[in-house]
């Protein structure tokens, strides 16, 4: 695929998410590291970024929460897991054990 506007290569991804989840008020990103920061900028363009979810308590703040806190508070928000293929299957097992509705998250690897 050829991009017509340099610097906007991921706009299509953000638009696809906003169309898929057009009834949500916000999208949370699992992982507050480098990949998470990258996708935060994309979601900010479309006013969809709600915050981060991270397992590291040292990172928890107003915009970074634990998965348990997220699940207890956010009923209409969505989660995007941007992970490497090597840990995607482990993550899927963890999500299955939580019985999280598959329509509430997206694993991007």
Residue frames relative to the residue before (quaternion, step in Angstrom):
aa qw qx qy qz dx dy dz
X 1.0000 0.0000 0.0000 0.0000 0.00 0.00 0.00
X 0.2688 -0.7608 0.5734 0.1418 3.55 -0.99 0.85
X 0.2977 -0.7514 0.5644 0.1678 3.53 -0.91 0.95
X 0.3757 -0.7496 0.5066 0.2007 3.52 -0.91 0.92
X 0.7803 0.2401 -0.1223 0.5644 3.59 1.09 -0.64
X 0.3508 -0.7455 0.5322 0.1948 3.54 -0.39 1.23
X 0.7560 0.3352 -0.2733 0.4915 3.55 -0.94 0.92
X 0.7179 0.3904 -0.2369 0.5255 3.57 1.28 -0.14
X 0.2247 0.8330 -0.4814 0.1544 3.56 1.22 0.53
X 0.7580 0.3807 -0.2057 0.4880 3.59 1.06 -0.67
X 0.3743 0.7358 -0.4883 0.2828 3.59 1.22 0.14
X 0.6181 0.5575 -0.3444 0.4343 3.58 1.01 -0.79
X 0.6250 0.5374 -0.3220 0.4657 3.57 1.06 -0.80
X 0.6847 0.4781 -0.2858 0.4701 3.59 0.86 -0.94
X 0.6427 0.5099 -0.3266 0.4694 3.60 0.98 -0.76
X 0.6268 0.5356 -0.3324 0.4581 3.59 1.00 -0.83
X 0.6621 0.4968 -0.3073 0.4694 3.59 0.94 -0.84
X 0.6706 0.4974 -0.3162 0.4505 3.59 0.88 -0.86
X 0.6496 0.4946 -0.3194 0.4810 3.61 1.08 -0.64
X 0.6530 0.5174 -0.3156 0.4542 3.59 0.96 -0.85
X 0.8044 0.2173 -0.0862 0.5462 3.53 0.91 -0.93
X 0.1191 0.8583 -0.4918 0.0848 3.55 0.94 0.91
X 0.6717 0.4857 -0.3117 0.4645 3.61 1.21 -0.23
X 0.5703 0.5952 -0.3921 0.4084 3.56 1.21 0.02
X 0.4406 -0.6863 0.5104 0.2726 3.51 -1.16 0.59
X 0.8184 -0.0196 0.0440 0.5727 3.57 1.12 -0.56
X 0.2612 -0.7256 0.6171 0.1565 3.51 -1.35 0.43
X 0.2176 -0.7650 0.5969 0.1057 3.54 -0.91 0.99
X 0.2876 -0.7476 0.5779 0.1560 3.54 -1.13 0.71
X 0.3151 -0.7273 0.5767 0.1979 3.55 -0.89 0.94
X 0.7593 0.2697 -0.2493 0.5372 3.55 -0.60 1.19
X 0.1574 -0.8187 0.5503 0.0459 3.54 -0.55 1.21
X 0.4282 0.7184 -0.4482 0.3156 3.58 1.22 0.40
X 0.8385 -0.2300 0.1623 0.4665 3.54 -1.27 -0.50
X 0.6686 0.4788 -0.3071 0.4790 3.61 0.87 -0.91
X 0.6430 0.5383 -0.3194 0.4414 3.55 0.97 -0.86
X 0.6493 0.5141 -0.3139 0.4642 3.57 0.98 -0.84
X 0.6199 0.5462 -0.3320 0.4551 3.57 1.07 -0.78
X 0.7221 0.4308 -0.2558 0.4770 3.59 0.81 -1.00
X 0.5445 0.5983 -0.4009 0.4298 3.60 1.17 -0.47
X 0.6527 0.5175 -0.3185 0.4525 3.58 0.91 -0.89
X 0.6425 0.5150 -0.3270 0.4638 3.60 1.03 -0.74
X 0.6944 0.4711 -0.2811 0.4657 3.57 0.86 -0.94
X 0.5884 0.5769 -0.3644 0.4337 3.60 1.10 -0.63
X 0.6020 0.5798 -0.3583 0.4160 3.60 1.04 -0.74
X 0.7694 0.3215 -0.1562 0.5293 3.56 1.10 -0.74
X 0.4546 -0.7192 0.4151 0.3220 3.56 1.32 0.39
X 0.4468 0.7012 -0.4391 0.3404 3.58 1.00 0.88
X 0.5552 0.6357 -0.3991 0.3582 3.59 1.20 -0.33
X 0.1625 -0.8071 0.5637 0.0663 3.55 -0.79 1.09
X 0.7178 -0.3524 0.2585 0.5419 3.55 1.09 -0.69
X 0.5034 -0.6220 0.5051 0.3233 3.51 -1.36 -0.17
X 0.1887 -0.7030 0.6670 0.1592 3.51 -1.34 0.45
X 0.0961 0.7981 -0.5873 0.0941 3.55 -0.82 0.96
X 0.4800 -0.6848 0.4774 0.2695 3.56 -1.10 0.74
X 0.6235 0.5653 -0.3304 0.4272 3.59 1.22 -0.39
X 0.3698 -0.7595 0.4882 0.2193 3.62 -0.37 1.19
X 0.5831 0.5897 -0.3763 0.4131 3.61 1.11 -0.52
X 0.6983 0.4626 -0.2673 0.4763 3.61 1.18 -0.49
X 0.4967 0.6857 -0.4268 0.3178 3.62 1.21 -0.28
X 0.1445 0.7536 -0.6235 0.1502 3.54 -0.97 0.98
X 0.7721 -0.2973 0.2382 0.5087 3.59 -1.19 -0.45
X 0.7845 0.3031 -0.1525 0.5191 3.60 0.98 -0.83
X 0.7042 0.3440 -0.2608 0.5637 3.62 1.27 0.13
X 0.0248 0.8197 -0.5666 0.0806 3.57 -0.51 1.25
X 0.5596 -0.5619 0.4726 0.3844 3.55 -1.29 0.19
X 0.6294 -0.5271 0.3982 0.4092 3.59 -1.22 0.37
X 0.6295 0.5355 -0.3382 0.4501 3.61 0.98 -0.78
X 0.6586 0.4966 -0.3119 0.4716 3.60 0.92 -0.88
X 0.6284 0.5381 -0.3324 0.4529 3.57 0.97 -0.84
X 0.7000 0.4818 -0.2747 0.4498 3.58 0.81 -1.02
X 0.6714 0.5019 -0.2968 0.4575 3.60 1.10 -0.61
X 0.7667 0.3826 -0.1829 0.4821 3.60 1.12 -0.57
X 0.7876 0.3497 -0.1601 0.4814 3.60 0.84 -0.95
X 0.1078 -0.8281 0.5493 0.0312 3.55 -0.32 1.25
X 0.7702 0.3479 -0.1967 0.4970 3.60 1.09 -0.52
X 0.5640 0.6041 -0.3932 0.4029 3.60 1.23 -0.12
X 0.3490 -0.7281 0.5614 0.1814 3.55 -1.30 0.43
X 0.2803 -0.7423 0.5840 0.1714 3.55 -1.27 0.40
X 0.1162 -0.7392 0.6574 0.0886 3.54 -1.11 0.79
X 0.1622 -0.7598 0.6250 0.0754 3.54 -0.86 1.03
X 0.0733 -0.7845 0.6156 0.0115 3.54 -0.49 1.18
X 0.1838 0.8083 -0.5214 0.2023 3.53 -0.03 1.34
X 0.5705 -0.5645 0.4580 0.3823 3.52 -1.28 0.29
X 0.6427 -0.5417 0.3811 0.3849 3.57 -1.19 0.53
X 0.6222 0.5816 -0.3426 0.3964 3.56 1.08 -0.70
X 0.7744 0.3032 -0.2015 0.5175 3.62 1.07 -0.51
X 0.4154 0.7307 -0.4586 0.2886 3.61 1.25 -0.03
X 0.6743 0.4904 -0.3163 0.4525 3.62 0.90 -0.81
X 0.6282 0.5133 -0.3341 0.4798 3.61 1.05 -0.71
X 0.6356 0.5202 -0.3188 0.4731 3.56 0.98 -0.82
X 0.6442 0.5219 -0.3263 0.4540 3.59 0.93 -0.85
X 0.6355 0.5200 -0.3295 0.4661 3.61 0.99 -0.77
X 0.6484 0.5120 -0.3196 0.4640 3.57 0.97 -0.82
X 0.6615 0.5013 -0.3077 0.4652 3.58 0.95 -0.85
X 0.6264 0.5342 -0.3318 0.4606 3.57 1.02 -0.79
X 0.6588 0.5128 -0.3152 0.4513 3.59 0.97 -0.82
X 0.6617 0.4852 -0.2976 0.4881 3.59 1.17 -0.55
X 0.3014 -0.7765 0.4836 0.2689 3.56 1.32 -0.31
X 0.2233 0.7791 -0.5386 0.2302 3.54 1.00 0.92
X 0.5106 -0.6566 0.4689 0.2973 3.56 -0.84 1.02
X 0.4623 -0.7231 0.4472 0.2518 3.58 -0.66 1.15
X 0.6121 0.5524 -0.3664 0.4313 3.60 1.13 -0.38
X 0.6512 0.5327 -0.3127 0.4409 3.62 1.26 -0.14
X 0.7917 0.2458 -0.1593 0.5361 3.59 1.17 -0.05
X 0.1808 -0.7486 0.6321 0.0859 3.49 -1.36 0.41
X 0.1854 -0.7676 0.6032 0.1120 3.59 -0.81 0.98
X 0.0892 -0.7972 0.5971 -0.0064 3.54 -0.60 1.22
X 0.1223 0.8045 -0.5723 0.1014 3.57 -0.56 1.14
